[in-house]
């Protein structure tokens, strides 16, 4: 449900940057770490490969969110409300 709602707002370009974007990265980070652990424990390489490929998606999300955080910090608009 969260993915559907997020995609809806991204398509309409009405998802302004806020610090809550960091909340999108943490579940994916936990999934990546868990995928590697499960793949290693049960010797299932496919799960490890899926986790590794999701690591690149996580790195992309971290980069985008970090850049936006730095940009909004520089401009002084990180904690200002839009209203």
N, C-alpha and C positions, 0 to 999 in steps of 0.2 A: 504494500500500500504506500509506503514511504517513497519507493522508487517511482511509482505512478504519479504521485502528487508532485514530486520534485521535477520529473520530466515535463509535467503539465506547465509548471511555472517557468522552467527554462525555455520551453518553446515559445512562451508568450513574453519572454525577456523581462519578467517582473519579479525576479529573485535577486534583490540587491544583496551585496556582501554584508554579512554580519559575522560576529565571532562564532556564532552557532554553526558556521560552515565546518569548523573543526570537529563537530559532533558527527559529521558524515564520514570522517576518516577513521575514527576509532573502531567501529564495528568491523570495517574491512581489515584493519590492522590485526584485530583479534582473530579474524577468520584466516588470514594469511599465516599467522603464527600457529594456529591450531591445525591447519592443513599440513604444514610441514611436520609437526609433531605426530599427527596420526599416520602420515605417510611413512615416517621413520620407524615408529613403533610397530606397525603392522607390515612393514616392507612392501607397501603399495606405491609404486613409483608414479602411477597416474595421478593420485591425489597430491603427491608432492609437486608434480609438474603443474597441476591446476593452481595450487597455492603459489608457486613461483611466478606463473603468468599473472595472477592477481596482484602479486607484489609490484609489478610494473604499473598496474592501474592505481595502486595505492601511492606509488611514488609520484605519479602524475597528479593525483588529487592533492598530495602534500605540497607539491610545487605550486600549483594554482592557488591553493589556500594561503601558503606562505607569502607568495608574491602579493596577493591582495591584502594580507595583513600588514606587510611592510608599507605598501602604497598608501593604505588608509591611515597608518600611523604617521607617516611622513606628512600627509596632508592635514592631520589633526582631526580627521572625521571618524576615527575608529569607534568611539563611544557616543557619538552624537546621534540623536534620534532624527529620523527623516521628516517628522511631523512638524 
